[in-house]
Amino acid sequence: MSNGNSSAKDRPSVGRTLQQARVAAKLTVDEVSTTTRVRIPIVHAIEEDDFSRCGGDVYARGHIRALAHAVGLDPAELVEMYNAQRGEDPGALPAAPLFEAERIRPEPRRPNWTAAMVAAIVAVIGFVGFNVVSGDDSTSGTVAENSPEAGDQQADSPESGQTQEPEEAADREPEPTESAVAGVPSDKVTVRATAEGGTSWVSAKDGNGRLIFEGVLEDGDSETFTDDERIDLILGNAGAVELHVNGKPIEDVGEMGQVQRLSYTTGDPEEG
């Protein structure tokens, strides 16, 4: 009986594997937290195989992928190990409030009273001015119509139909074209990654293989990458990422928890 307990205890786990790799890479928990943007208490908890602070399996897998990349391990193998552990211990993770307490919450926007006061003053001045102008027009309209100056102005001015057309044409905004909507240089490749509905680890390299970004995008975060030839991406949680490539949205990036490797060049978006 004791031999069975000993073998189960010595069996490799996700937390123990991550901790051993971090120590072997001579990295501190603070350094790993800074690189991955996973909070220090959550890193400690994961290394102790406690995933209750992650807020759910999707977030736990995302954190595991980010930590694996940071310490030089294969994220896919660590996720498979996590899935196996979850199969042995099927207890549901606690609800999200513990996870929400660990996230950086944006400060609530304060009302801009200065702008509101300025807008109110402008509105009052405009109302008073309109009334004054309306009053002047109502009292002097007959004189203005019969005055010789008004007659001269009417004689010198072109017909109303001819003057209104150019003004209306000038005021009419041109319809946006596809290139205007894209708003990106046609001779470059531009990729904009936005986290929507979740968190994802993202890595981006340029056409020369140089790493230009590596980190975790929290829900609502966005990063833009540009190169003359090619952008190579690795998405740790593809279902939580929205991509716009050369100004065009990519409809199907991947599923939640799925790792995607994508490459894009100039012109129409093409997956690698």
PyMOL commands that set and color helices and strands:
alter all, ss='L'
color gray80, all
select helices_A, chain A and resi 2-10+14-24+29-36+40-47+57-71+75-88+97-102+113-146+148-156+160-171+178-182+238-240
alter helices_A, ss='H'
color red, helices_A
select strands_A, chain A and resi 189-195+200-205+211-217+222-227+230-235+241-245+248-250+260-265
alter strands_A, ss='S'
color yellow, strands_A
deselect
rebuild
show_as cartoon
